[in-house]
Structures are given as structure tokens and as C-alpha cells.
Amino acid sequence: MVAAIETYEDMAAFASLRRNAWWDFDGAHTFDKPVTTTEMLDLAHLSKWNLRLEVLDTGEYSDRTEYKVLRDNPFMDRIDRLGIVGTRYKLFSNEDLFAFGDNLTDEQRRWETAGSIYGGRQVFATLVSVDDIVLDPNGSNDRIKKYLMLTTSHDGSGKIVAKKVNTRVECANTLNIAMKENGAEFSIRHTQKLEGRLGEAKLALGFADSYDAEFEAAMQTLYAKDMTLREFDKIVKAEFPEPDTEKAGAYTRWENKMEAIQGIWRGSSRSMDGLPNNAYKGLQVLTEHNQWFRTIRKDSETEVPNVENFLAAGAGMDKPTNDFRTRVFGRMMEFATS
């Protein structure tokens, strides 16, 4: 179960437009052209689950009624129990979630990703706007996509959420990142009715226009500010101060880090190709180094490299990473606006 995506044999409950997820599982379905809502549900193995409630009967006395949330397994002839819920719980199927997304966007966005995680207990989908944020359209033409993320749980643990984000959700890790963004959001509990709430949801998500505008303005500000390698190094060393030379191991690690960061700036990873030397590039360099230049720790028991945890941490799933990125963004904005 890579990145918590639900899998069975050579199949995965995930579908993606044009490019596969970072975890690149062969069973995930990648398609080249936009698809309909029904097709997206089918491609991601999210259709025909036949979600239903049945009374939980253990043979023991209880003074309250509880229900099992059941589904038909999308890969095999099996019934799965996804959770146990109370009498107020209201089912909200995958088809309902996707229809909600269509209605929110008036079918003016295309499906980008969809998937099932934690054995079907939670599902997600993203729709992408056709209007990207474009930095330097006549030069490097760097694009930032704008997504509407949808997610719901089927085990009673979470809400139904629709949220404007800048993260392409592909797994549990990226879903958590998106949930932590500051985009406009609409959510309801599974104990509430969705009927009649569409107008309220559209109003709430309409505030995302200001979030999109603020995010784009910040990126444009960084892009417009030229930055030399010397200026970049000054910010890097403010974030990573030079250690005492008497601590040989620490000093060597610091030198290696400085060399790796400067290497990304100079183009060693090719990911900065086409970007001019500006504060936006500085932010991207430090973000890339933070995400991909980590030590892969081995499992204490098996000695097997814990690649998934490494990638999850690199994607910003731990507090130190989130704090680092916030500081670096602040440093770059201070430089760009000074």
C-alpha cells in the first residue's frame, strides 16, 4: 500500500491526468485526455461501491444502535467493513462527492486526480482550473496550477471537504499537505444534510479568489526580484549558520550542504532550467533541497531503508519541515520587498 493508496495485485485505486503520482505504482491509471466524471470514477476504481449501512449485531446487549458501513470491494468479490457509526450518520457515496464537485464548479474544471486510501476508508479527488498562475509568460513561462480538492471519509472519522489548494493530491501525504493550506474551504459533517447547501458552499469557496490572488501576487513579487548567487548565499547562511570549525563532522556536513544547495542553483538537478536568477528561484532551490536531499533512515528492526517516510517528511509532513518552509518563504519575501 504505497503512500496509503489502496492496491490489489497489479491494480491501484488511483487515476491521474497525463502524469503518474510521485510514487509511480504501475497499477495506477494515467490517461492522456480529460475524462468525464463517470469515467474518472471508473478509472480510479471508485464506482459501484454500493455503500450501505447495516445494524451492528454482536450478540451482546447495548443501549444504543450502531451501524456497519459496508461496501462492495472494487477489486474482488468481497464485502468490506469500512467503519462503525451511530444513528445520525449519513452516507455520502463517491458518486455523490464527484457530483458535488461538478455542481460546485458548474463543470468548468477538469478532473486531475482521484484515489482511495486506507483501504477505502477515505477517498479524494482534485479538479484543476484551466487558468494557471503564469510567472513570466514571455520568458520562462513557469506555471502554478490551481486545484479544487474534494475528500470524504467512509468510516465516520472525517468530514466532507471541498477546498481550493495549490497542491496536486496524489496520496495520503499530499492530501495532508493540501488540508494544511490556507485556501478557502467548505466542509460538513456526515451527520448533516448536503441538500440545500450548494449555494453556501459556492459562497464560501468564492473567497478563494482572494487567496488565489494573494498567492499569485506573492509569487509574482518573488519572480520580479533579481537575486545574485551572493545574495542567495547570504540568505542560505542565515538559515544554516556556519558551525564551529573545531567540530569536524558538523563542519563537513555543512560544507556538503552548501555545495548541494549551490549546485541546484547552478543547475545540477536541471529542475531550475529556464528560471532566471530571482527570489522565486531561490525559494524553489531551498524547497527542492529540503525535500529531496535528506538522509534516508533505515527501519530500526528490519534495516530496510524507510523510503516512504523519507518522502513523506520531504513533502512537508513533519513540523520541522513546515516551519523551515515558512521561514524560507518569509526570508525571500523580506528580500523581495526590501
Secondary structure, 3 states (H helix, E strand, C coil): CHHHECEECCEECEEEECCCCCCCCCCCEEECCCCCHHHHHHHCCCCCCCCEEEECCCCCCCCCCCEEEEEECCCCCCEEEEEEECCCCCCCCHHHHHHHHHHHHCCCCEEEEEEEEHHHCEEEEEEECCCCEEECCCCCCEEECCEEEEEEECCCCCCEEEEEECCCCCCHHHHHHHHCCCCCEEEECCCCCCCCCHHHHHHHHHCHHHHHHHHHHHHHHHHHCECCHHHHHHHHHHHCCCCCCCCHHHHHHHHHHHHHHHHHHHCCCCCCCCCCCEHHHHHHHHHHHHHHCCCCCECCCCCCECHHHHHHHHCCCCHHHHHHHHHHHHHHHHHHHC
